[in-house]
Amino acid sequence: MSSSPSLEILVRDAEGFVVWNGPPFSSNGQPTLKNERVSCSSTKFSLDGSKFMAVKSDGTISIYDSASLREVRSFTVANVTAAEISPCGTYLQTFQKPTTPQEKNVSLWNTETGDLAHSHYQKSITKTTWPSIRFSPDESSACRLATNEVQFFDPKDLSKGITSRIRVPGVAAFELSKNPASHVAVFVPEVKGSPGSVQIYGCGKDAESQPSARRSFFRCSSVQFSWNHGSTGLLVVVQSDVDKTNKSYYGETKLQYLTVDGTHEGLVPLRKEGPVHDVQWSFSGSEFAVVYGFMPACVTIFDKKCKPLMELGEGPYNTLRWNPKGRILCVAGFGNLPGDMTFWDVVSKKQLGSNKAEWSVTSEWSPDGRYFLTASTAPRRQIDNGIKIFNYDGKRYFKKMFERLYQAEWKPESPDRFDEISEILKSVESLKLEEGKSQGQGSAQKKPVASIPTVQKPAAYRPPHAKQAAAIQAELLGLNPAGEMSKNALKNKKKREKKKAADAAAAASGSN
């Protein structure tokens, strides 16, 4: 595809941010820089990759055009504590600590004109309540969480204020569906013996007063929503702070599945007890993968009707990353796990390869689906910061260590602008076949000699403490770990044998 854009990586360290060109990198295997380093404290791309913001130490928030890296607008907001750029880069949202209840401390600025488009008061922010106004990926819908209701706005003209609202008593969290932004999911915690619930409402001007789907449950303190692409299904990880079975110190988790038409409302059938570590929809929205259970965790792929499609076995895993083309799935164990990664071709149901990426904090596929990036970043890790890039089959392509690394991420691009991953797989397979043929032609003159493989008897298992004890004993006796004697030990042994023979000869002559 000639119009395919080039890949770029945003890297932010202690001195600021730069943008790398590639991969593929130049002939020396190192990335080239697209810009001079810019000092800043945080950066973030818009979801479509058209713009990104950089918060600088003097309180200035700069908006850059991602293609040219030219600063298009800058904002100076006093005492700003949080900032967010909208999915298409149209708005910059800022939060300032309020001094009075009458102060409108949440502001939305138009990044093209620099004008203030909307402002309102909010007492504080948490992960659940920030950003205050949330947009759909295409910015066709916008809404915010208020007391006992979800309020909707017109993204094209925020000055209109609230255009519609959905009344939900006790609502504590919400999530707007992806393209299309046709529904919104809300969570109401349990209170005074009444069960908690997750509900799905239609949104827009014709918002429904009654939910199209609802699921109630006890023992729920928080939830994580995950909409599929197409906005037809919703996965909900229900978290309880206490596990009544006392099998887990971290509480109990359940995975619920709801469809917007109400045809399915219930638990996803998982075949092993334990927590739900991660759940991810494929980019097609027709299947999802779950890693779950006490270690070693299980990995299962389900269809939209919660029927198991494929079992990927067990292992030290807690992370799932779908390739943007939907065909390849990376199953990994990051965080406090060793960093094992396996790459699966879900269509052909075979493993493409495996590798390790120890100490990884973030991980992400490139927009074209060819590369997988992992990063060990501060402040989560204060040492061994670095970036690793792997091919889609798990082979390591690039590695670079940093004294202090804060951020590493791909510039977002639409996966539709790149070749299909199936074409990439075919081209790689054809290259392998051509290499095999050329090697076969070069060695055609030599007659192959059949070699009978020798089957070695598997060694008995020895625990680590036994191996250590054997090593200490070998050192004391002058042996190496393989059981062979050192030169000094052999010399001393010969001396002992010679002395023993002399003593025996003396004793024999004395008796005569």
C-alpha positions as CSV (number, residue, x, y, z in Angstrom):
1,M,0.0,0.0,0.0
2,S,1.9,3.1,-1.3
3,S,-0.1,5.5,0.9
4,S,0.9,3.7,4.1
5,P,2.3,6.3,6.6
6,S,5.6,5.8,8.3
7,L,5.8,4.7,11.9
8,E,6.9,7.1,14.7
9,I,7.6,6.7,18.4
10,L,7.3,9.4,21.0
11,V,10.1,9.0,23.7
12,R,10.2,11.1,26.8
13,D,13.1,11.0,29.3
14,A,14.5,13.2,32.0
15,E,15.5,15.9,29.4
16,G,12.2,16.1,27.5
17,F,10.6,14.4,24.5
18,V,11.8,13.5,21.0
19,V,10.1,11.6,18.1
20,W,11.9,8.7,16.5
21,N,11.4,7.9,12.8
22,G,10.7,4.2,12.1
23,P,11.0,1.3,12.4
24,P,12.3,0.0,10.1
25,F,15.4,1.9,11.3
26,S,18.4,3.0,9.2
27,S,21.2,0.7,8.1
28,N,23.1,1.1,11.4
29,G,20.0,-0.2,13.3
30,Q,19.5,3.0,15.2
31,P,16.5,5.4,15.0
32,T,16.8,8.9,13.5
33,L,15.3,11.9,15.3
34,K,12.5,13.9,13.8
35,N,12.8,16.9,16.1
36,E,15.1,18.6,18.6
37,R,14.5,17.6,22.2
38,V,11.8,19.7,23.9
39,S,11.7,20.0,27.7
40,C,8.4,19.0,29.3
41,S,6.9,17.1,32.2
42,S,4.2,15.1,30.3
43,T,3.0,14.5,26.8
44,K,0.0,12.8,25.2
45,F,-1.2,12.1,21.6
46,S,-4.8,12.6,20.6
47,L,-6.5,9.3,19.8
48,D,-6.4,9.8,16.1
49,G,-2.7,10.9,16.2
50,S,-3.3,14.3,14.5
51,K,-2.1,16.3,17.5
52,F,-0.4,15.9,20.8
53,M,0.0,18.1,23.9
54,A,3.1,18.8,26.0
55,V,2.9,20.2,29.6
56,K,6.0,22.2,30.3
57,S,7.6,23.1,33.6
58,D,6.5,26.8,33.5
59,G,2.8,25.7,33.4
60,T,2.4,26.2,29.7
61,I,0.5,23.6,27.7
62,S,1.6,23.4,24.1
63,I,-0.4,21.8,21.3
64,Y,1.6,20.3,18.4
65,D,0.7,19.2,14.9
66,S,1.9,15.6,14.8
67,A,2.9,15.6,11.2
68,S,5.1,18.7,11.2
69,L,5.8,18.8,15.0
70,R,5.0,22.5,14.7
71,E,3.5,24.2,17.8
72,V,0.0,25.4,16.7
73,R,-1.3,26.8,20.1
74,S,-0.1,27.3,23.6
75,F,-2.2,27.8,26.8
76,T,-1.1,29.3,30.1
77,V,-3.4,28.0,32.9
78,A,-2.5,28.9,36.4
79,N,-2.3,26.1,39.0
80,V,-3.3,23.4,36.5
81,T,-3.2,19.9,38.0
82,A,-4.5,17.8,35.1
83,A,-4.8,18.2,31.4
84,E,-6.3,16.0,28.6
85,I,-6.6,16.3,24.8
86,S,-9.8,15.2,23.1
87,P,-9.7,12.1,20.7
88,C,-9.6,14.2,17.5
89,G,-7.5,17.0,19.1
90,T,-10.3,19.6,18.9
91,Y,-10.3,20.4,22.6
92,L,-7.9,20.8,25.5
93,Q,-9.5,20.0,28.9
94,T,-7.8,21.4,32.1
95,F,-8.5,21.1,35.8
96,Q,-7.5,23.6,38.5
97,K,-7.9,23.2,42.2
98,P,-10.9,25.2,43.2
99,T,-10.7,28.0,45.8
100,T,-14.5,28.6,46.0
101,P,-17.6,26.5,45.0
102,Q,-18.6,29.2,42.6
103,E,-15.3,29.0,40.6
104,K,-15.6,27.1,37.3
105,N,-12.3,25.1,37.5
106,V,-12.8,22.7,34.6
107,S,-12.2,24.3,31.3
108,L,-12.4,23.2,27.7
109,W,-10.3,25.2,25.2
110,N,-10.6,25.1,21.4
111,T,-7.1,24.1,20.2
112,E,-7.5,25.9,16.8
113,T,-8.8,29.2,18.0
114,G,-7.6,29.2,21.6
115,D,-11.1,30.2,22.8
116,L,-12.8,28.9,26.0
117,A,-15.6,26.6,24.7
118,H,-17.0,25.5,28.1
119,S,-16.4,25.6,31.8
120,H,-18.0,24.1,34.9
121,Y,-17.2,23.4,38.6
122,Q,-15.9,20.1,39.9
123,K,-14.8,19.6,43.5
124,S,-12.0,17.0,42.8
125,I,-10.9,14.4,40.3
126,T,-10.2,10.7,40.5
127,K,-9.5,8.0,37.8
128,T,-13.3,7.5,37.6
129,T,-14.2,11.2,37.2
130,W,-11.3,12.4,34.9
131,P,-11.5,13.6,32.2
132,S,-14.6,15.3,33.4
133,I,-16.2,15.5,29.9
134,R,-15.6,12.4,27.9
135,F,-15.8,12.1,24.1
136,S,-16.5,9.2,21.8
137,P,-13.5,8.3,19.6
138,D,-14.9,10.2,16.6
139,E,-16.1,13.1,18.9
140,S,-19.7,12.6,17.8
141,S,-20.9,12.5,21.4
142,A,-19.8,13.9,24.7
143,C,-21.0,13.4,28.3
144,R,-20.0,13.8,31.9
145,L,-20.9,12.2,35.3
146,A,-22.9,14.3,37.7
147,T,-24.8,13.5,40.9
148,N,-27.5,10.8,40.1
149,E,-27.3,11.4,36.3
150,V,-25.2,11.4,33.1
151,Q,-25.3,14.7,31.2
152,F,-24.8,14.9,27.4
153,F,-23.3,17.8,25.3
154,D,-23.1,18.7,21.7
155,P,-19.4,18.4,20.8
156,K,-19.7,20.7,17.8
157,D,-21.1,23.5,20.1
158,L,-20.3,23.1,23.8
159,S,-21.8,26.5,24.5
160,K,-25.3,25.0,24.2
161,G,-24.7,23.4,27.6
162,I,-26.5,20.2,28.6
163,T,-28.5,18.9,25.7
164,S,-30.0,15.8,27.4
165,R,-29.5,13.7,30.5
166,I,-30.1,10.2,31.8
167,R,-31.3,9.9,35.4
168,V,-29.6,7.1,37.3
169,P,-29.8,7.3,41.1
170,G,-26.5,6.4,42.8
171,V,-24.5,6.2,39.6
172,A,-20.7,6.1,40.4
173,A,-19.1,5.3,37.1
174,F,-19.9,5.3,33.4
175,E,-18.4,4.4,30.0
176,L,-19.4,5.7,26.6
177,S,-19.5,3.0,23.8
178,K,-17.0,3.1,20.9
179,N,-17.9,3.8,17.3
180,P,-20.8,4.2,17.0
181,A,-21.3,6.1,20.3
182,S,-24.9,4.8,20.6
183,H,-24.9,3.6,24.2
184,V,-23.6,4.4,27.6
185,A,-22.9,1.9,30.5
186,V,-23.4,3.0,34.1
187,F,-22.4,1.4,37.4
188,V,-24.4,1.7,40.6
189,P,-22.7,0.2,43.7
190,E,-24.5,-1.9,46.3
191,V,-25.9,0.0,49.3
192,K,-27.8,-1.0,52.5
193,G,-28.4,-4.5,51.3
194,S,-29.4,-3.6,47.8
195,P,-27.3,-5.2,45.1
196,G,-25.1,-3.3,42.8
197,S,-25.9,-3.2,39.1
198,V,-24.5,-2.4,35.6
199,Q,-27.0,-0.9,33.2
200,I,-26.9,0.0,29.5
201,Y,-28.8,3.0,28.1
202,G,-29.2,4.4,24.6
203,C,-27.8,7.9,24.4
204,G,-28.5,11.0,22.3
205,K,-31.5,13.2,22.0
206,D,-33.8,10.2,22.1
207,A,-32.2,8.8,25.2
208,E,-34.2,6.1,26.8
209,S,-35.5,6.4,30.3
210,Q,-35.2,2.6,30.9
211,P,-32.1,0.5,30.4
212,S,-31.9,-1.9,27.4
213,A,-29.8,-4.3,29.5
214,R,-29.2,-4.7,33.2
215,R,-27.2,-7.0,35.4
216,S,-27.4,-7.0,39.3
217,F,-24.9,-8.6,41.7
218,F,-23.7,-8.5,45.3
219,R,-20.1,-8.2,46.5
220,C,-19.0,-5.4,44.1
221,S,-16.9,-2.4,45.1
222,S,-15.7,-1.3,41.6
223,V,-16.0,-2.3,37.9
224,Q,-14.0,-2.0,34.7
225,F,-15.9,-1.6,31.5
226,S,-14.8,-2.8,28.1
227,W,-16.9,-2.1,25.0
228,N,-16.3,-3.9,21.7
229,H,-15.8,-2.2,18.4
230,G,-19.3,-1.9,16.9
231,S,-20.9,-1.1,20.3
232,T,-22.9,-4.4,20.5
233,G,-21.4,-6.0,23.6
234,L,-20.0,-5.0,27.0
235,L,-17.6,-6.9,29.2
236,V,-17.6,-5.9,32.9
237,V,-14.9,-7.0,35.4
238,V,-16.6,-6.8,38.8
239,Q,-14.1,-6.4,41.7
240,S,-14.8,-7.1,45.3
241,D,-12.3,-6.0,48.0
242,V,-12.9,-9.1,50.1
243,D,-12.8,-12.7,48.9
244,K,-15.2,-14.7,51.2
245,T,-13.4,-18.0,50.3
246,N,-10.1,-16.5,51.6
247,K,-8.3,-17.9,48.6
248,S,-7.0,-14.5,47.4
249,Y,-5.6,-11.6,49.4
250,Y,-6.6,-9.1,46.7
251,G,-10.3,-9.8,46.8
252,E,-12.6,-11.5,44.2
253,T,-13.2,-10.7,40.5
254,K,-16.0,-11.9,38.2
255,L,-16.4,-11.3,34.5
256,Q,-19.9,-10.3,33.3
257,Y,-21.1,-10.0,29.7
258,L,-24.0,-7.9,28.5
259,T,-25.3,-7.2,25.0
260,V,-27.1,-3.9,24.2
261,D,-30.2,-5.7,23.0
262,G,-30.5,-7.6,26.2
263,T,-30.1,-11.1,24.6
264,H,-27.2,-12.0,26.9
265,E,-26.8,-11.0,30.5
266,G,-24.6,-13.2,32.7
267,L,-21.2,-14.6,33.7
268,V,-18.6,-15.6,31.2
269,P,-17.9,-19.3,31.8
270,L,-14.3,-19.5,33.0
271,R,-12.9,-23.0,33.7
272,K,-10.5,-22.1,36.5
273,E,-11.0,-20.3,39.8
274,G,-9.1,-17.2,40.6
275,P,-8.9,-13.5,39.5
276,V,-9.5,-12.1,36.0
277,H,-6.1,-10.6,35.2
278,D,-7.0,-9.1,31.8
279,V,-9.7,-9.1,29.2
280,Q,-9.4,-7.6,25.7
281,W,-11.7,-7.4,22.7
282,S,-10.2,-8.0,19.2
283,F,-10.3,-5.1,16.9
284,S,-13.0,-6.7,14.9
285,G,-15.3,-6.8,18.0
286,S,-16.3,-10.4,17.2
287,E,-14.2,-12.2,19.8
288,F,-12.4,-11.5,23.1
289,A,-9.6,-13.1,25.0
290,V,-9.4,-13.6,28.8
291,V,-6.4,-14.5,31.0
292,Y,-7.7,-15.7,34.4
293,G,-7.2,-18.0,37.4
294,F,-4.6,-18.6,40.0
295,M,-1.1,-19.0,38.6
296,P,-0.3,-20.5,36.2
297,A,-3.2,-18.6,34.6
298,C,-5.4,-19.8,31.7
299,V,-6.0,-18.0,28.4
300,T,-9.2,-18.6,26.5
301,I,-10.7,-16.9,23.4
302,F,-14.5,-16.5,23.3
303,D,-16.9,-15.5,20.6
304,K,-19.7,-12.9,21.0
305,K,-22.0,-15.6,22.5
306,C,-19.4,-16.5,25.2
307,K,-18.6,-19.8,23.5
308,P,-14.9,-20.9,23.8
309,L,-13.2,-20.7,20.4
310,M,-9.6,-21.5,21.4
311,E,-7.6,-22.5,24.5
312,L,-4.0,-21.1,24.6
313,G,-2.9,-23.2,27.6
314,E,-1.5,-22.0,31.0
315,G,1.5,-20.0,32.0
316,P,2.8,-17.0,34.1
317,Y,0.5,-14.5,32.2
318,N,-1.5,-11.4,33.2
319,T,-1.5,-9.3,30.0
320,L,-3.2,-9.5,26.6
321,R,-2.5,-7.4,23.5
322,W,-4.5,-7.9,20.3
323,N,-2.7,-6.9,17.0
324,P,-4.5,-4.0,15.3
325,K,-5.3,-6.3,12.4
326,G,-7.0,-8.7,14.8
327,R,-5.2,-11.9,13.7
328,I,-2.3,-12.0,16.1
329,L,-2.5,-12.1,19.9
330,C,0.3,-11.5,22.3
331,V,0.0,-13.2,25.7
332,A,2.4,-11.9,28.3
333,G,3.3,-11.8,32.0
334,F,4.4,-8.3,33.0
335,G,4.6,-6.4,36.3
336,N,5.7,-8.8,39.0
337,L,5.9,-11.7,36.6
338,P,9.1,-12.8,34.6
339,G,8.1,-11.1,31.3
340,D,7.3,-14.2,29.2
341,M,5.6,-13.4,25.9
342,T,4.0,-15.8,23.4
343,F,2.6,-14.7,20.0
344,W,-0.3,-16.6,18.5
345,D,-1.8,-16.6,15.0
346,V,-5.5,-17.0,16.0
347,V,-6.7,-17.7,12.5
348,S,-4.4,-20.7,11.9
349,K,-4.4,-21.5,15.6
350,K,-0.6,-21.8,15.9
351,Q,2.1,-20.2,18.0
352,L,4.4,-17.9,15.9
353,G,7.1,-17.5,18.5
354,S,8.0,-16.5,22.1
355,N,10.4,-14.2,23.9
356,K,11.0,-12.3,27.2
357,A,10.7,-8.7,28.1
358,E,11.6,-8.4,31.8
359,W,10.5,-5.4,33.9
360,S,8.0,-4.1,31.3
361,V,5.6,-1.4,32.5
362,T,3.9,-0.6,29.2
363,S,3.4,-2.6,26.0
364,E,1.7,-1.8,22.7
365,W,1.5,-3.0,19.1
366,S,2.5,-0.7,16.3
367,P,-0.4,0.6,14.1
368,D,0.6,-1.6,11.2
369,G,0.7,-4.7,13.3
370,R,4.3,-5.6,12.4
371,Y,6.1,-4.6,15.7
372,F,5.5,-5.0,19.4
373,L,7.0,-2.4,21.8
374,T,7.6,-2.8,25.5
375,A,9.0,-0.2,27.9
376,S,10.3,-0.2,31.4
377,T,9.6,3.3,32.7
378,A,9.9,5.5,35.8
379,P,8.5,6.1,38.3
380,R,7.3,2.5,38.4
381,R,10.9,1.3,38.0
382,Q,13.8,3.4,39.0
383,I,16.5,1.2,37.4
384,D,16.8,-0.8,34.1
385,N,14.7,1.7,32.2
386,G,14.6,0.9,28.4
387,I,12.7,0.2,25.2
388,K,12.5,-3.1,23.4
389,I,10.9,-3.7,20.0
390,F,9.9,-7.2,18.8
391,N,8.7,-8.4,15.4
392,Y,5.2,-9.8,15.2
393,D,6.6,-13.4,15.7
394,G,8.5,-12.5,18.9
395,K,12.0,-12.0,17.5
396,R,13.7,-9.0,19.1
397,Y,14.3,-6.2,16.6
398,F,15.7,-3.4,18.8
399,K,16.8,-2.6,22.3
400,K,17.9,0.7,24.0
401,M,18.5,1.4,27.7
402,F,18.0,4.7,29.4
403,E,19.2,6.1,32.7
404,R,15.6,7.4,33.2
405,L,12.7,6.8,30.8
406,Y,9.2,8.2,31.5
407,Q,7.3,7.4,28.3
408,A,7.5,5.5,25.0
409,E,4.5,5.1,22.7
410,W,3.6,4.8,19.1
411,K,2.1,7.7,17.2
412,P,-1.5,6.6,16.6
413,E,-2.6,5.8,13.1
414,S,-5.6,4.1,11.7
415,P,-4.8,0.4,11.0
416,D,-6.9,0.6,7.8
417,R,-4.1,2.7,6.3
418,F,-1.7,-0.3,6.3
419,D,-1.4,-3.7,4.6
420,E,-3.3,-6.6,6.0
421,I,-1.3,-8.8,8.4
422,S,-2.2,-11.9,6.3
423,E,-0.2,-10.4,3.4
424,I,2.7,-9.8,5.7
425,L,2.6,-13.4,6.9
426,K,2.5,-14.7,3.3
427,S,5.4,-12.6,2.3
428,V,7.5,-13.8,5.2
429,E,6.6,-17.4,4.5
430,S,7.6,-17.0,0.8
431,L,10.9,-15.5,1.8
432,K,11.6,-18.5,4.1
433,L,10.7,-20.9,1.2
434,E,13.0,-19.1,-1.2
435,E,15.9,-19.2,1.4
436,G,15.3,-22.9,1.9
437,K,15.3,-23.6,-1.9
438,S,18.6,-21.6,-2.4
439,Q,20.2,-23.5,0.4
440,G,19.0,-26.8,-1.0
441,Q,20.4,-26.0,-4.5
442,G,23.7,-25.0,-3.0
443,S,24.1,-28.3,-1.2
444,A,22.6,-30.5,-4.0
445,Q,26.1,-31.8,-5.0
446,K,26.7,-33.1,-1.5
447,K,25.0,-36.3,-0.6
448,P,23.1,-36.1,2.6
449,V,24.2,-38.3,5.4
450,A,21.5,-39.7,7.5
451,S,22.1,-39.1,11.1
452,I,20.4,-41.1,13.8
453,P,19.4,-38.8,16.6
454,T,20.6,-40.0,20.0
455,V,18.0,-39.9,22.7
456,Q,19.4,-38.8,26.0
457,K,18.0,-40.1,29.2
458,P,16.3,-37.2,31.0
459,A,18.2,-36.3,34.2
460,A,16.4,-36.6,37.5
461,Y,15.0,-33.4,39.0
462,R,17.3,-31.8,41.7
463,P,15.9,-29.0,43.8
464,P,18.0,-25.7,43.9
465,H,19.2,-26.4,47.5
466,A,20.5,-29.8,46.5
467,K,22.5,-28.3,43.5
468,Q,24.0,-25.7,45.9
469,A,24.9,-28.3,48.4
470,A,26.6,-30.4,45.7
471,A,28.5,-27.4,44.5
472,I,29.8,-26.7,48.0
473,Q,30.8,-30.3,48.5
474,A,32.6,-30.3,45.2
475,E,34.5,-27.2,46.2
476,L,35.5,-28.7,49.5
477,L,36.6,-32.0,47.9
478,G,38.4,-30.3,45.0
479,L,35.8,-31.4,42.4
480,N,34.2,-29.2,39.8
481,P,30.3,-29.2,39.5
482,A,30.4,-31.8,36.7
483,G,32.1,-34.3,39.1
484,E,35.6,-34.2,37.6
485,M,38.6,-33.7,39.9
486,S,40.8,-30.6,39.6
487,K,44.6,-30.8,39.0
488,N,45.5,-30.2,42.7
489,A,43.0,-32.9,43.8
490,L,44.5,-35.4,41.3
491,K,48.0,-34.6,42.6
492,N,47.0,-35.0,46.2
493,K,45.3,-38.3,45.3
494,K,48.4,-39.6,43.7
495,K,50.5,-38.6,46.8
496,R,48.0,-40.5,49.0
497,E,48.1,-43.6,46.8
498,K,51.9,-43.5,46.7
499,K,52.2,-43.1,50.5
500,K,49.6,-45.9,51.0
501,A,51.7,-48.2,48.7
502,A,54.9,-47.3,50.6
503,D,53.3,-48.0,53.9
504,A,52.0,-51.3,52.6
505,A,55.5,-52.2,51.4
506,A,57.2,-51.3,54.7
507,A,54.7,-53.3,56.6
508,A,55.3,-56.4,54.3
509,S,59.1,-56.1,54.8
510,G,58.8,-55.8,58.6
511,S,56.7,-59.0,58.8
512,N,59.4,-60.9,56.9
